[in-house]
Amino acid sequence: MQHAYDEHLATNRYFDRKFGLEAAKILPGEYFVANQESLLVTVLGSCVAACIRDADSGIGGMNHFMLPDDGGRDKVGMSARYGTYAMEVLINHLLKLGARRNRLEAKVFGGGAVLASLASSNVGARNAEFVLEFLKTEKIPIVAKDLLDSYPRKVYYFPHSGKVLVKKLHRVHNDTLFSRENDYKTRLSGSSMEGDVELFI
């Protein structure tokens, strides 16, 4: 059966020769989960990624999201629902694969002030604040974090072991990251989210 949230699953899969693992590249608005040894990779600017796993079974996943920019008017409410959705989709899929809620742990990354158009409205800081607050409310312990600052990051997550490698990109040689985040930001501001998202099944 096709679940509503399958449309956000990352489709960019490849074999990573350096690490010798099946890998998935997570783009803005996507997530991925794995129940065997694999590698999840993303590049973050203002966006945030939550890497969540069941510490015993090694079932884990990663999302990549941004709260819509509303000019800072909406502290909670509409914009937070996008982040809540991104988090709930990931957690629910992990539980579906057999992860146990009481064994979940998180590592969170991103929220940098890297785009002038986003830095002015503190989008990175709001994303970081949201993910910390969400995990605190859900009582999922944060075992590592690398948030804020002014540079993009490339994150390599190995859900099976929980290991994360973070590469700080002091010089970004192409504009792909920035155009991806800007496109994603535009898509967010143009879409409406109707009704409440209740995914706990």
N, C-alpha and C positions, 0 to 999 in steps of 0.2 A: 504493500500500500504506500502510495506517495504521500509523505507528510508535508505539511505546508512549509516547514522550515528547510526542506531539502534544497529549495531553490537558492539558499545562501551558502551551501556547501562549496568549498573551493574546488574548482575543476582543473586547476593547473598542477598536474602531477608529473613527477619525473624521478629518475634515479640519480641520487647525488653521489658522484664518484669519489669525492673527497672523503665522505664519511661512510661510503658503502651501504647506503640505506635508501629505501623508497622515501620520497619526500613530497610534500605538498607546499605550494606557495600560496599564502593567504593574502588576498587583495582587500582594499577597503570595503567593508560591508559583508565580508565573508567570514567563515569559520571552518574548522576541520577537526575531526576527532579520530583517534586511532586506538586500537586495542592490541596492537603488536608493535614491535620495535620499529620506529620510523622517525622522520625528521620533519618538523613544521617550521617554515621560514616566512618571515614578513619584514617589510621595511616600514618604519613608523616615522612620521613627522609630528603633526599635531594630534594624530590619532593615538588611541590606546589599544594595547593588546593584553588580554588576560589569558594566562596559561594556567589551566586548571587540570588537576589529576587526582585520581584515587591513589593515595600514597602506598597502599598495599598491592593493588592489582596492576598498577602501571597504566591503567586506562586513562587517557588524557586528551586534551584538545586545546585549541587556541582560537580566539576570535580577534577581530580587528575592526574597531568602530570609532565613530566620532559623534558627539551630540550635535544636533543641528544648531547653527548659529542664529540666535534670536536677538543679537545685540545685547545680551546679558540681562534681558528683562525677566526671563523665566528661570528662577533658581531651581525649582523642582517642577514637576508637572509635565507638560507636553514634551519638552526636549529630553527630559530624563527617561521618558518611555522608550525612546530609541535605544538608549544604553541598556535599560532594563531588558528589553527584548533581546538584544545581542547577548546579554549575559544568560538569560533564561534559556534561550535556544541552545547555547553551548552546554549548560549544566544538564538540561533535560536529555540531550543526546548522549551525554556521558552516562547518565542513570539508565538510559535505554540499553546501553552496551553492557551494563552490569556494575558500573561504579556505585559505591555507597556514599550517600550524602555526608555521613558523619566521618568519612575518611578523606574528604576532599581538601586539597591545599592549593593555594594560588601563588603565582608570581606575576607581577604586573609591570608593564613597560610603556614608555612613550610619553605623550603629552608635552612634547617640546614646542617652544615658541619659534618655529622655523619658517613660517610663511607670514610675510608682512600683513597680508589681507586677513589672516586669522589671529595673528599675535595681538592686534589691536583690541579684539574682543575676548582675549584670554581663553580662546577655545581649548588650547592644550591644557591649561590649568583646570578648566571646568571638567574636561574629560578625566583628568587624573583624580580630581576631587570626587567625581561621581563613582569611579571604579573602587576607590578605597571605601567610600561610604556604603556602596552596595554590598561589598564583601563582608564588611563589619556587621551590617544588618542581617545578612544571611549566615553569619557566624562561620565563615570559611576563612581559616587562618592564612595570612599573607606571609609566606616564608622568604620572599625576596622581592625587591622592587627597584626600579631605576626609572624615575619619572621626572618630568619638567626639564629644565635647562634649555639650551638654544640650538641643539644639534639633532639631526635625524639619527635613528638607530636601525641597525639590521639585527634581527633577533632570530637565533637558531634554537628551537626548543625540541628536546628529546623526551617526549612524554613518558616513555617507559621507565627511564631513570630519574626524570625530573630535572635533568641537567639543562642549563641555559647558557648559551654564549651570546654576549651582546657586543656588537661592533659599533663603535661610535663613529659616525661618518662626518668627519670635520670638513671634508670637501666632497660635495656630491657632483659627479662629473656629468650627469645628465639631468634633465628636468622631469624625468618620468615620475619620480616620487611626487613632485609638486603638482604636476598636471593630474595625476591620479587622485590626489587628495582634493584638489580643486573641483574636479569632475564629481567626485563623491559628495563634496559639500553642496554643489549645485543640485545634484539629485535629491539630497536630503531636504533642502529648502523648498524644492518643488513638489515634494510628496506629502500626503497627509496620512496620518495614522488614525484610522477610525476604530473606535471601541477599545476595550481593554484587552491586553494580551494575557491570557491565562493558559500557561503551557504545562503546569504541574499535573501530570497524569498518574 
